[in-house]
Amino acid sequence: MFKEKFYVICHNIRSLHNVGSIFRTADGAGVDKVYLIGYTGYPPRKEISKVALRAEECVRWERRHDTWRVIENLKKEGVKIIALEAVPGKSIDYRNFKPKFPLALMLGNEVRGISTSLLKRSDHIIHLPMHGKKKSLNVSVAFGIAAYEINSTRR
């Protein structure tokens, strides 16, 4: 499909429904592999399958324990790590980001987001601007928006 690689790192995603939604969106966006790390749920789980509509069977995935190790291994392969997190003064609007592949988009916990130590390991930090009272979107919704924008530049 695409020659340029696109990966997703799911760090401590607590909701199995979010994991299922991420799988379904990853399939639609042509993601090459999803890394399920920390306490992120992983297949087989009926809650994941219900939302993913079995996309977890189509998208390659790998269960890992340490996010920092996955990041370091991917960096050794030349993969750029992009964190999706609003960090005042450090993150840039996703619409102004110019992706370079291979790339891994890192998603964080629904409540705590991505830790400072993992953000420091990232090559770039991007955010989706919020115009309402809430400061963030659901992680799977935010992933969908960012993934399709990133994918629009992919060959």
C-alpha positions, 0 to 999 in steps of 0.5 A: 500500500504505502512504502513509507512506514507509519506506526502507533504507540499506545501507552497506558490506554485504559479503555478497551473501547478506545483500543478497539477504536484505535485499531479500527482507525489504524486499519482505515489509515493504513497504519503498519503496526500498533504497539500496545504498551504498559497496561494498554489492553490487547486482543483477544478481548470482546470489548476491543473486537466489538468496537474494532469490528475485527480490525485487530485481526487485520492490523499488525500489533505487538504487546510490549511492557516498556514504552521507552524501549520501543521508542529507542528500538524504533529510533535505531531504525530511523523512525521519528517519534511524534507525541500527540499531547498538548504541552504549552510552549512545546507542542505545535499545532498538528496542522503546522507539522510536516511529517517525515517518515518512517514515523510513530505517533505516540498516544497517552493515557486518557487522564494523565496523557504522556509522561514528561520522560517520554515526551523528552524522548520524542522528536516532535510534540503535536497537539490539536487546538481546542476552542471550547471549555474542554482541554482535550478530545477522547484519545481515539478521536484525537488519534483519528484526526492526527492520523488522517492528517499525517497520512495525507502527506504519506506516499 
